[in-house]
Amino acid sequence: MAIDKEIYQRLEGRLIYLSHIIFDIAFGVSSTSQFMHQQKEAHLQAALRIVQYLKGTLRRGIFYSRNNNISLEAYIGVDYVGWLLIEHQLLIIALFLVETW
């Protein structure tokens, strides 16, 4: 069965956008998006399964009402570790949801 390349690429583009918001689909989307230019029926079926998963999980998640005093605090630390000729960069990111009274 012939797959319309434009429709598949549009679907993948939308899934890539959603993967930045819904993290649990990121691996599946990155796997199917590798075949944007050489897609087959199996790749389209895999992308459609991701859409089915999204339809089934619409009501799940964490809801924050507009009236709550919740803020997001982020702390980032970078350290360079070096020993002889080997250098490594260590990046630490901590995110906290804080409710203020």
C-alpha positions in Angstrom: 0.0 0.0 0.0 1.4 3.4 -1.0 1.8 5.9 1.8 1.3 9.6 1.2 4.6 11.1 2.2 3.2 14.5 3.0 0.6 13.2 5.3 3.1 11.0 7.2 5.5 13.9 7.5 2.8 16.2 8.8 1.7 13.6 11.4 5.3 13.1 12.5 5.8 16.9 12.8 2.8 17.1 15.1 4.0 14.2 17.1 7.4 15.7 17.5 5.8 18.9 18.8 3.7 16.9 21.3 6.8 15.0 22.5 8.2 18.2 23.9 5.1 18.5 26.1 4.2 14.8 26.7 7.5 13.2 27.6 6.3 9.5 27.7 5.9 9.5 23.9 9.4 10.9 23.1 11.1 7.6 22.5 8.3 6.3 20.2 8.2 9.5 18.2 12.0 9.7 17.8 12.0 6.1 16.6 9.3 6.7 14.0 10.6 10.1 12.9 13.8 8.5 11.7 11.8 7.3 8.7 10.4 10.7 7.6 11.7 10.4 4.1 11.6 6.6 3.6 8.5 5.6 5.4 6.7 2.2 5.0 3.3 0.9 6.2 4.8 -0.4 9.5 6.1 3.1 10.3 2.7 4.7 9.7 1.1 2.0 11.8 3.5 2.7 14.7 2.8 6.5 14.4 -0.9 5.8 14.5 -0.5 3.7 17.6 1.1 6.7 19.3 -2.0 8.7 18.3 -4.2 6.0 19.8 -2.2 6.1 23.0 -2.6 9.9 23.2 -6.4 9.5 22.7 -6.6 7.1 25.6 -4.6 9.2 28.0 -6.2 12.6 27.4 -7.7 12.9 30.9 -4.6 11.7 32.7 -2.0 14.0 34.1 -1.5 16.6 36.8 -3.9 19.5 36.8 -3.0 22.9 38.3 -5.8 25.4 38.7 -5.3 29.0 37.8 -5.8 30.2 41.4 -3.0 28.2 43.0 0.2 30.0 44.0 2.6 27.5 42.4 5.9 28.4 41.0 8.6 26.5 39.2 12.1 26.8 40.6 15.1 25.6 38.6 18.7 25.2 39.8 21.5 24.4 37.4 25.1 23.6 38.3 28.0 23.0 35.9 31.3 21.6 36.9 34.3 20.8 34.8 36.2 17.7 35.9 39.6 17.2 34.4 42.4 14.6 34.9 45.4 14.6 32.6 44.1 14.6 29.0 40.5 13.6 29.8 38.0 16.3 30.5 34.3 15.8 31.4 31.5 18.3 32.0 29.0 17.5 34.7 25.6 19.2 34.5 23.1 19.0 37.3 19.5 20.3 36.9 17.0 20.3 39.7 13.4 21.4 39.2 11.0 22.0 42.1 7.3 22.9 42.1 6.8 25.2 45.1 3.5 26.3 46.5 3.6 29.6 48.3 1.0 30.5 50.9 
